[in-house]
């Protein structure tokens, strides 16, 4: 078991390093090997999802973008992020990562708005004092035009951690969008 665990960690490190060199296929293969060596390790599918999503972004930036390949990579990334929540259902970080992944696909899949809201809500249930989760969910509510819910999440994030700059920026952006400039300035 220890040998498989060590080999898995080595493959993950090699995969991340390959991806940093823009060698996405090689990096993904290394992380797949790690996941095959230790299929119960919840970090591996999450790392795999992140690498697949990075690869999808890189592919979409090419002049001759193959939309089928990009779609397959995004679909695989979401599947792996979802698998992470199956392996670690009580991990707020896993649910947050899934929510973050869904946020990235909202432009191409409108139903991802609800999926992201659900993932962040699940993460908040597990870690109710994490302001990052409220900002994430508030931003999804904002996209979904649920202004009351977005404002409540931003306000609560600021209340939880008064020095969290992202919460203040999100609240200020929301208030500016609502044409409440005095409150936007005050929230900074």
C-alpha positions in Angstrom: 0.0 0.0 0.0 2.8 2.5 0.9 4.6 1.8 -2.3 1.4 2.5 -4.4 0.8 5.6 -2.4 4.3 6.9 -2.9 4.2 6.0 -6.6 0.9 7.9 -6.9 2.4 11.0 -5.3 5.3 10.8 -7.6 3.0 10.6 -10.7 0.9 13.5 -9.5 4.1 15.7 -9.0 5.3 14.6 -12.5 1.9 15.4 -13.9 1.8 18.9 -12.4 5.4 19.6 -13.6 4.5 18.4 -17.1 1.5 20.7 -17.2 3.6 23.6 -16.1 5.7 23.0 -19.2 2.5 23.0 -21.2 2.8 19.3 -21.8 -0.9 18.7 -20.9 -1.3 15.2 -22.4 1.7 13.9 -20.5 0.6 15.6 -17.3 -2.9 14.2 -17.5 -1.5 10.7 -18.1 0.7 10.9 -15.0 -2.3 11.9 -12.9 -4.5 9.1 -14.4 -1.7 6.6 -13.4 -1.7 8.1 -9.9 -5.5 7.7 -9.7 -5.3 4.1 -10.9 -2.6 3.3 -8.3 -4.7 4.7 -5.5 -8.3 5.0 -6.6 -9.6 6.0 -3.1 -7.4 9.2 -2.9 -9.8 12.1 -3.4 -7.1 14.6 -4.3 -6.2 12.8 -7.5 -9.4 13.3 -9.5 -9.5 16.9 -8.3 -5.9 17.5 -9.6 -6.9 15.6 -12.8 -10.0 17.9 -13.2 -7.8 21.0 -12.8 -5.3 19.8 -15.4 -8.0 18.8 -17.8 -9.6 22.2 -17.4 -6.3 24.0 -17.9 -5.8 21.9 -21.1 -9.3 22.8 -22.3 -8.5 26.5 -21.8 -5.3 26.2 -23.7 -7.0 24.3 -26.5 -9.7 27.0 -26.8 -7.1 29.7 -27.2 -5.6 28.1 -30.3 -6.4 29.6 -33.7 -7.8 26.3 -35.0 -9.8 25.3 -32.0 -11.2 21.8 -32.0 -14.5 22.4 -30.1 -15.1 18.7 -29.8 -11.7 18.2 -27.9 -12.4 21.2 -25.7 -15.9 19.8 -24.9 -14.5 16.4 -24.1 -11.9 17.9 -21.8 -14.4 20.1 -20.0 -16.8 17.2 -19.6 -14.0 15.0 -18.2 -12.9 17.8 -15.8 -16.5 18.1 -14.4 -16.8 14.4 -14.1 -13.6 14.1 -12.2 -14.5 17.1 -9.9 -17.8 15.3 -9.2 -16.0 12.1 -8.5 -13.9 13.9 -5.9 -17.2 14.7 -4.0 -18.1 11.0 -4.2 -14.8 10.0 -2.7 -14.9 12.8 -0.1 -18.5 13.8 0.5 -17.7 15.6 3.7 -15.0 17.8 2.2 -16.1 21.4 1.8 -13.0 21.9 -0.4 -14.2 19.2 -2.8 -17.6 20.7 -3.1 -16.1 24.2 -3.6 -13.9 22.8 -6.3 -16.9 21.3 -8.0 -18.8 24.7 -7.7 -15.8 26.5 -9.1 -15.7 24.0 -12.0 -19.4 24.6 -12.8 -18.9 28.3 -12.7 -16.3 27.9 -15.5 -18.8 26.1 -17.7 -21.7 28.5 -17.2 -21.1 30.3 -20.5 -21.5 27.0 -22.5 -24.1 25.2 -20.2 -26.7 27.4 -18.6 -27.9 24.6 -16.3 -24.5 24.8 -14.6 -25.8 27.9 -12.7 -28.0 25.7 -10.6 -25.4 23.0 -10.3 -22.9 25.6 -9.0 -25.4 27.0 -6.5 -26.0 23.5 -5.2 -22.3 22.7 -4.9 -21.6 25.9 -3.0 -24.6 25.3 -0.8 -23.4 21.9 0.0 -19.9 23.2 0.8 -21.5 25.9 3.1 -23.4 23.3 5.0 -20.1 21.6 5.7 -18.1 24.7 6.5 -20.6 27.5 7.4 -17.9 30.0 8.5 -15.9 30.1 5.3 -16.5 33.5 3.6 -15.0 32.3 0.3 -17.9 30.0 -0.1 -20.4 32.8 0.4 -18.6 35.0 -2.2 -18.6 32.1 -4.6 -22.3 31.3 -4.2 -23.2 35.0 -4.2 -21.5 35.5 -7.5 -23.5 32.6 -9.0 -26.7 34.1 -7.6 -25.6 37.4 -9.2 -25.3 35.6 -12.6 -28.7 34.0 -12.0 -30.2 37.5 -11.3 -31.1 36.5 -7.7 -30.2 39.9 -6.3 -31.5 39.4 -2.8 -29.6 36.1 -2.3 -26.4 37.6 -3.8 -26.5 40.6 -1.5 -27.2 38.4 1.6 -24.2 36.1 0.7 -21.8 39.1 0.1 -23.0 40.8 3.3 -22.5 37.6 5.3 -19.0 37.0 3.9 -18.0 40.5 5.0 -19.6 39.9 8.4 -17.7 36.6 8.8 -14.3 38.1 7.9 -14.2 41.9 7.8 -10.7 42.0 6.3 -11.5 39.7 3.4 -10.8 42.0 0.4 -12.6 39.7 -2.1 -15.8 39.9 -0.1 -15.7 43.7 0.0 -14.9 43.9 -3.7 -17.8 41.5 -4.6 -20.2 43.5 -2.5 -19.0 46.8 -3.9 -19.3 45.5 -7.5 -22.8 44.3 -6.7 -23.8 47.6 -5.2 -22.3 49.6 -8.1 -24.3 47.4 -10.5 -27.4 48.2 -8.5 -26.6 51.9 -8.9 -26.1 52.3 -5.1 -22.8 54.2 -5.5 -22.6 55.6 -2.0 -23.0 52.2 -0.5 -20.5 50.7 -2.9 -17.9 53.3 -1.9 -18.7 52.7 1.8 -18.3 48.9 1.4 -14.7 49.3 0.2 
